[in-house]
């Protein structure tokens, strides 16, 4: 008996709640639907449905298998639709996840624009700062910012992202500008709380002219000048392959205000409460407009990336391929990052 037909019959019975209703919709006898379900359960070696004369109910295994079957059958239908339409018409459902702050600003505005081009595609967008398990939770792709952990996912770099120390012109006029990262101890730094990310602190690159300042320890004999000792800071050196003009180090500033939400830090910075370390995707528009001014640019760390990641597949659905191309097109334009979308 055809495996696909068994799965289709199982989905029909489970969603309609009755052998009779499912058989009527397909135009066959209820006994035929029953034999298909029996064959499916025997092949899998598990009970999928509890059947009585009055009602049907899914077992725990049946509920999980139903979701997988529905997703598989939808993919098959989408593949057939793509072929029958000459491979140029996308359809089906696309599930996307992205970090909350970045997603609100730079993913969510693109979703309705993509759907306007492909109106047979429906889209679910999940915004969350946790790292989503894409395979387990059924997402087609994720937009991620920063260094990626090793995984079985395929990643495509869409754009560069840098972190900058920024403050308002008014704040810098009142307090002056830091000349080195160590000077930040004298300023109001707006930092993420300890419960959030960035546990290593703010990343900087040592300029060639400043490499006389060692970064492999603190205290006596460490090579750090006395003026830089005794500060509440954490400096750790790390080699950066291919980075010829300086070493990467981290500084953990202490400030009067901290928050677990990056958007709040951005708002505080715009209000003139201190210096913040923010991503270019968040502050580039403010820098271009003069609302914020970068400081310590000579110490700015190399850029990391903005990526889209997706599970390894031999053949990507057309809707996903078009979405990836859509993101690459927009994120590849410098003007995109300088205006709210």
N, C-alpha and C positions, 0 to 999 in steps of 0.2 A: 504494500500500500504506500502511496506517495507520502513522503514525510511532510512536504509543504501542505498537502491537503489535510493531513492530520492536525497540523498547527492551525490552519485556517478554521477548521471545525472547532477546535478547542477554544479559540478566541471568540468565535461566534456564539458558542454555548455559554461561555463565561460572561460575556458582555450582555447577552440577552437574558441570562438567568434561567434558561429552559431549553431542553433538547427539542421540544416541539416547535418553539419559536424559531430556533436556529435552523431546523430542518425545513420549516415552511419558507423561510427567507431564501434558502438555497434550492428549494423545489425537490427535496428528496424525502424519503421516509425517516421518521425519528430513529428507527432501528439502525439505519445506515450511519447516522451521526453517532449513535451509541457504540457501534462496532469500531468506528474510527478512534473514538476516545479510548476504548479498551486497548486497541492496538498501540496507541501512543503511550499509555501508562505502562503497558507490558514492556515496550521497547526501552523506556526510561527507567523502569524499575522503581517508580514512585507513584503514590496516589496523588492525583492533581485535583480531583473533584470528589466531594462526598455527595452521593446521589441517594435520595429517598423518593418515595412516590409523591411527596409534596413539594420538595425544594431541592435546590442545588447550592452547594457552598464550596468555596475554594479552600484547599489546604494551604498551609504556609508555603510549601513548595510550589503549589499551583499559583499562588499570588505572585511569587517571584518569576515563575516561568511565563506568566501572562504578560508581564511588562516586557520581558525579552522578546517574546513572540510578536507583540504589537510593534516594537521598534524594528525588528527584522522584516516584518511584512511591509511596514511603511517604507523601509529602505528599498525593498524590491519594487514596490509600486513607483517610487521616485525614479529608480533606475530605468524602469520600463517607460515612464513618462518622458524622461530625458531623451531616450533613444527615439521614441515615436515622434518627438518634437524636433528631431534633427540635432539633439544635443545642445540646443541653444536656449532652451526655456527651463529655468530652474523652478522647482516646486518642493513642497514638503516643509518640515519644521526644523529650524536652526536654533540650537541652544548655545548661548555664549555667556562666559563669565569674565569679569574684569575687576581690578581693585576698585574700591568704592570711590575714592576721590578722583582718580584718573578716569574711571568709567563714567562718572557723572559729567565730567568736563569734555572728554575726548572720545568716548565710545557711544554713549546714549544719544547725542545729537545725530550721529551717523546712521543709527538703526532705522528711523523712519525714512531717511533719504534712500537707503539701500532698498527698503521695501517698496518705495515708490517706483523703483526701476524693475523690481521683480515681485509683482503683486500676487504671485501664487506661492510665495514663501511666507511663512509665519515665523516670528522670532521671539524667543524668550531671553531676556538679559538679566543675569544675576550679578549684583554688585556686592562684593564681599572682600574684606582684607585678609581672610583666611585663605590658605592654599587649598583649593578645591581638588578633590580626587576626581579627575575627569572621567576615568573609566567607570568607577563605581557609581558616580552620580549622573552619568549619561550626558555629559556636555560634549559638544562637537569641537569647540575650541576655547582657548582662554587667552586674553591679553594680559601680559605680565611685564612689570617694570623692574629693572635691576638684574643682577647676576642670577642665572638660573642654576638650580641644583641639578646634579646628574639624574637623568631619568630616561625612561623609554619613549618619552614624547618627542615628536618632531618639532623643532623650533625654527622660526623664520624671523630674522631681525628686521624690524620695520623702520626704526629711526634710532638716532642717538639720544641719550638723555644725560645731562650733566647736573651736578648739584652745585649751587652757588650760595655763598653767604650774602645776604641782602639786608638792606635797611632803608628807611625813608631818608630823603635828603635832609629833612628837618632834624631827624634824630642824629645824623652824622654831623650836622652843623652844631648841635648842642654838645655832643660828646666827642667829636673827632672820629677818625677812622683807625681801626686796628691795622698795624703794619705786618704783624706775624700772627699765626694762629694762637701763640701763647698770649698775645695781647688781649685775646677775648676774655680773659679772666677779669679784666677791668670794665667789661661792658655787660649790658643786660642781654643775655642770650635766651632765646625762646626755644625750648627744647621739648622733644617728645618725652613723655613720662616713662619711667622704668618698665611699665607694663607693656609699652609699645615696642616697635622695632628699633633699629639703630642702637643696639646695645653696645656696640663697639665705639660709638661716638661719630663725630663728623670726620669725613675722610679728606685728607689733603695730600698734595704731592710736593715734595721738597724741591724748590728750584735749584738749579746748578749752583747759583751764586750763594745759596744758603746751606750747602751740604756740609759746611763745617759744624753744623748742629747735628749731633748724633741723635739717633732715635731708638737705640736698642736698650734703653734703660733710663732710670732717673736716679737722682741722688749723687753722692760723692763718687768720683771716678767714672761716672757714666758718660761724660763728655758733654752734658747739657750745661750751658752757662748758668751761673748762680741766679741770674735774673729770671730764669725759666724754672728754677727749682722751687719746691714748696707750694706750687699751685695745685689746686684740686683738678687734676687732669689725668688722662690715661693716654700714653703715647706708645704705640707699638709699631715697629717697623715691619714691612713685608715687601718682598721682591715682587715687582710687577714686570712680567716678561715683556721685552721689547720697549720698555720705558727707559730711554737712555739718559734723560736729563733730570732724573730725580727718583727718590724712593717714596712709596706711599706710606703714610702714617695716619693714625687716628687720634683725635682729640675729643675728650668728653667734657664739654663745658658745663659749668654750673650756672644756673640762672634763677631769677626771682619768680619766673612763671614757667610752668610746664603743663603739657596737655597730651592726652593720648590721641587726639584728632589733629591731623596735619592741616586741615582747612582752618581750624581755629588758630593755629600758629600763624598761618598766612594772614588771617584777618588781624591778629594782634600786631604783626609786623607792619601791615599797611596803616594801622592806627598809630604807629610810631612808638611802640612799647619796647623795641629792642631789635637785635640782629637775629635772623633766622637762617637756617640752612635748608633750602628748598630746591626742588627740581625745576629745571628749565621749563618743562611742560606746564608747570603751575604759575611761574612768575615771569615768563618771557614777555608776555603782553604788558605787565606792569613795568618791567625794565625798559621796554621800547617806548612806553608812554612817559617815562621819567618819574613814575610814582615810587619805584624802588631803584636803588643803586647797588650794584655788586661791589663787594669789598674782598680783599685778599685774592684777587684774580690770579696773581702770580703763583699762588699755592693751590689753585683749583685742581681737583683730582681729574684723571682722565674720564671720559664719558663711559657709562655703561649703556645698556640697550633697552629698547622697548620691543618686545617680542610678541608674536602670536604663536601659541603652541597647540598641537593637536595630536591625537593618537596616531600611531603608525598604521597606515592603511595602504593597501596596494592601489585602490581606486577611490579617490575622494569624491563624495557627492558633488554634483554640479553646484548646488547652492553654497556649499562650503568653499569651493574653489573661487566662485565669484565674490564671496565675502572677503576672502583673503586678498584677492586682487583689489577690491574696493578699499580695504584698509591701507594696503601698500601705496595705492595711488594718492590718497589723501595725506597720509603721514609722511610721504616723500616730498610734500610741498612745504617750503619754509613758511609761507604765509599762513598755513593752517595753524601753526603754533602761536601765532601772534594775534589771533582773534578768537573770541568765544564762539563756539559752534553749537 
